[in-house]
Amino acid sequence: MSRRKNNPKRRHRMRLRWWRVITILVIVGVVLPLAGIGWGAYRAEATIRTLKGDYHAHNFVAMAASVQKLGDTMGMIRDSALLLGWLDVLPYIRGYYLNVMDLLTAGYQELHAIGQVLPPVMEAIDGAHGQSASASQVRAAVRAAGLTMSRLEPELLAANRTLQRLNPYRMPGFLQNRGLDVAAIKSASSLFVRFLPTMTGAHPVLASILGMPSPVRYLMVFQNSGELRATGGFMTAYAYLPLHNAKIGHITSQNIEMLDERVTYQPAPPMIIGLYLPVTYWHLRDANSAVGGISGAPMPDVPEAVHNIYQFYDSIPGAPPVNGVIFVDTWFVDELIGDVGGLDVPTLRGKVVHLTEQNANYEMEYMSEGEALPTNLRKLFIGTMMKELMHEVFHGHTSELVKVAGTIGQALDHENIMLYFNNPKAEQFVVRENWGGVIPRNVNGDFVEVIDENLLGHKDNYWMHEWYDVNITSEKGGNLETVTIHWLDPALVQQVPPYLTVPYQSWVTVFAPPGSSLVSMTGVASGGDNEPPMGIDSYVQESYDPTLNKEEYGAHLSLPGRMTTSEPPATATVVVKFWLPSNVNIHHILVQKQPGMRTESVTVTVNGVTRHIALSSRTWVNL
């Protein structure tokens, strides 16, 4: 027995066997998975390059096949990474490993689903051997795709749930250095899932939105949020966005005033517009204002504004028909410029302007106002800028495209993009998702919105700070609501170009539940030597809007100009008090943000209980 235990040959054989086992484990558990992941990453990058090339070559059939291949590659990388499962037992590494596995699994599920749906549709659109497909063929392919998406919906929802639990602090550094943005991935996935209801079923509405099989054209309206209006800002420029079978046609853009010159519908202006702006009749460019008042119906939300826009637009001889309106504000454009890392835009003067997220607003204002160009050329820079921006967006790196998708989702939620579709089913969808800039007609509780409209055609709102407080107290057998609105303007009138800032003049409106009864509105302009005459007995307009089912309390606000740094910033406060109807639940309050404002600081107090909100979208407050 002792001789067998001390046999050196046997000990040598045992050592050799252990080395073999360790070597096999290293190969299976490290070398093979890393080799598979490396090959998959190389293949994925090559497929993405091919995918982008197919897109720019308008080879959509090949593009669909590339999406399918990318999904298969993601699945292969995931399967290889499964062999690294032993990392799950290492305390510090475990979080990183599980995070990456969630990313790979969800990415495979989403791309695999798209890869099943997209190729048949693209083949139907492009037809066989380059021949255009018939409308019936496209319709049949869309129907089949919608039914497939219905079947895959649980898988896609599960994939989104997986992505939403990603921890940005547990992502390997080499992936972050490659531009992986967890927040953007989450936002893009959430946006995709929110669009799912439009992609499923036998008649997916997304197909009709994208012009499948019948072509569509949308009127894009660029709103300057430095000059606030009810839907987000002054309508400074427009563009036509044509789509047919999901393909974008030639985009044209121009100054809104050039379109306005062709309008033949010229009604008398609403009273407030007529008093503050030097116009003899109402213009298309002012059709998104909420200051209709006594002489005209106000239009403080997107559907009402579009109704008025169409009245002007439809009177233009030969104007191409449109299938809806897309409102875009300056904050969204700024963020897109940031997503692509800045933008170089040629100008009519022969120089190139470099735009960043920080300077874009000022440079665009300078090009449209400060260069003293003719009316028909003043805002061509905006059109040129948008074309350059779209080129950069669609030619960007994959990480940039994911950021753009996330930015679009956030812009929809924050009302920096607002949609209106003539198609009733599509419009129902955007209203349900709160992407339609709609003031809800019926609210199960209290409702508050403040709309501030810059009246003098300058861009003061880039500098303006605005916030308000809502205070509800139960007294005298009823509920008294007090809305206190504050303005602080630090801009120096003499040191900023005159086309940007002047002493601030605006019309402010508070929207309240139907049946509310106004007590007072103080702090507003009351006429005088420096105030335009209102032409009515009271300087506060109190009215009921039957379309919105809301009470509206509006008045003119005037701030003095700040001329020197030794003067404090200009300030103003407006206080609106009204009794709420007895059937309003004061503990359940819907506070709605004004489009065109990045955030609004709001404080809500109900009988001494307070909540502070950085309002970036419609928010329910429960107290």
C-alpha positions, 0 to 999 in steps of 0.5 A: 500500500505504501509503495502505491501511494508513493509511486512518482509515476502515478502522481505524475499521471494525476498532475497531467490529468488535472492540467488536461481538465483545466485546459478543457475548462479554459477552452470551453469556458473562456476561449470558445465564448470569447472567440464566438463573441469576438467573431459575432461583434465583427460580424455585427459591425459588418452587418450594420455597415451593410445595413446603412449602405443598403438604406442609403442606396434605397435597397430596402429588400437587402436592408430587411435581410440585413436586419434579419442577419443582425438579429441572428448575429445577436443570438449567436453572441448571446449563445456564446456568452452563455458559456461564460455563465460561471461569471455569475458566481463572482460577486463583483463581476456578476452584475456586469455579466447579467446586465450584458446578458439582458442586453443581448437577450432583449436585443436578439428578441427585438431584432429577431421579431423585426427580422420576421416581419420586415423582409416580406413587407419590403419585398412586397413594396419593391416587387420582384426584379425591380418592378413596383408592387401593386397596392393590393400586394402591399396591402396583403403584406402589411396585413400579414406583418400585422398578424405576425406582430400580434403573435410576437407582441408578448415576446417584444413586451418581455424584451422591453421589460428586460431592457428597462431593468438594465443598470447603466452603472453595471455596463462594461467600460469597453461597451460604454467607450463604443458609444453604448448609451443605456438611457438611450437604449431604454428610451428607444425600446420604450418608444418602439413598444408604445408604437406596437398597437399601431403595428399589430392586427390585420389593419395596422394603422402605422402602415397608413401613417407611413403611406402604405400603400397610398402616399401621404404628405405631412405639413411640418411646422417649425415653432420658435419656442423663444416666442411662446405660443399655445402649441409651443412657439411662433410658427417660423418655417414649414416643410412638406414631408412626403412618404410612400411605402415608408420611404421619405420623398424630397423634403422642401422647406421655406419661411412661413411668411412665404406660405402666408402670402398665398393665403386668400382666407383673411378674416379679421384678427382676434382682438388681442392679436389685432391690438398688439401686432401690426396686422389688419387681418388674421394670418396663418402664422398666428393661427396657433395662438390662444388669444382669440377671446371675444372676437374669435374662438381661442385655440389653445391645443393642437386639434383646435390650432390645426382646425384653424391652420387648415382654414388658412391652408385650404384657401391657398390656390394649388396647395398640395393636400396634407394628411396631418401636421407635425409640430416641432420646436427648437428644443427638439432641434437643439437636442438632435444637433447634440446627438450628432455631435454638432453641425456645419451649415453653409450660409448665403454669405458663403461662410459655414456656421458651426451649430452646437446644442448650446448655440443653435438658437442664437445662430438661427436667430442671427441668420434669420433676423440679424443678416438683414436678408430679403423676406424670401431668403431670411429663413432659408437657413432653417431649411438648409440646417434641417436638411444637413441635420437629417443627413447627419442623423441618417448617416450617423454611427449606430450609437448616434441613431439610438440616441436620436430614437431616444430623443424622439421618444422624449420629445414626444413625451415632453411635447417638443414634437406634437402630432396631428393626423387626419386619419381618425385611428391614428389621431386616437392613438396619439391622443391616447399616448399624450403625443397630440398636444391635447387639453383633455375635455373631461378630467376626473379631478381638478385641472390646471394649465397656464399658457403664456403667449409672447405678443411682440414678436421677440425671443424673450422666452429664451431668457425668461424664467417662469414658475407657478404655485397652485394652492387649494383651501377648503373654506366657507363650504367650498374649495378656493383655488389660487394660481400664482404665476411668477416671471423673472427676466434677466435679459439686458435689453440694450446688450442683446440684439433688438430682434431678440429681446424687448420689455416683455409683453404677453397674454397669460391664460389660466384654464380651470375646470368647467363650472369654476367661478372667478374671484379675481385676477390681479397683477395684470396690466390695467391700461395706461399710457404705455399699455394698448387699450383693451377696448372692453370694460374689464382688463380680464377676460373670463370665458367658457370654451365649450370645445375644451370644456374649460373655464379660461381666465386671461389678461395682459402682462407687462414687464419693464425692460432691464437696461443695465447690470445694476438693475435687478432682473425684471419681475412680475406676479399674477394671482388668479383666484376662483371657486371650484365646483363642488363635484371636483376632487381636489385631491386628484389634480392634472397639471399640464405643461405648456408646450414649448417650455422645457420644464415648468417648476410647479408647487401644488398645495392642498389644505397645507400638504405640498408637493413640488414638481419639475413639470416636463409633461402632463402630470397627475398630483395626488395629495 
